[in-house]
Amino acid sequence: MKKIFVAAAIAVFGFTQAQEGFKLGAHIGAPTTGNSDFTLGLDAAYRWNLAKNFDLGIATGYSHYVAKSYRYGNASYKGDDFGFIPVAVSGKYSFNGAPIAVGLDLGYGISTNDNVNGGLYALPKFMYNMPVGELYVGYQSISGKYDRRYYDDHPGIGKETVGAVIVGFNFNLK
């Protein structure tokens, strides 16, 4: 199932790459959960202008979470890095006469790690529009089941949300 989502996302972005609403960029962030030190990733989106100041489209990319090292007694451990490939609907509302906008990507985060399941993906963000692209800050979250043995001293399966405050820049490709 994961391969189908990834193949579909690549096909859609390959087809729309030469179009006007295509954006490609990168982000870095500080996780708000205790299992990672930082996150970084790539973003891709295509949005169509549906109404004055409102764009709607699709988004994907990859977010990589670098695992945190921790101590338990006299031993130190490092958890596993993990990542997500979001497949989402992407909306953006630009304010009249101002270079600022708000946006929301909402969909499913496909996990790239066996210890982490995918889940609901959400990325609300504030954007600053520029002629070459958009600078944004947002909160990325993926909810699902996680094998917590790697992240704390209580083994077992738990339902948690992986989240991060991220800053990124997406280039307009025309």
Secondary structure, DSSP 8 states (H G I E B T S, - for coil): -HHHHHHHHHHHHHHHTTSTTEEEEEEEEEESSTTEEEEEEEEEEEEEEEETTEEEEEEEEEEEEEE-EEEETTEEEE---EEEEEEEEEEEEE-TTSSEEEEEEEEEEEESSTTB--EEEEEEEEEEEETTEEEEEEEEEEEEEEEGGGTSSS-SEEEEEEEEEEEEEEEEE-
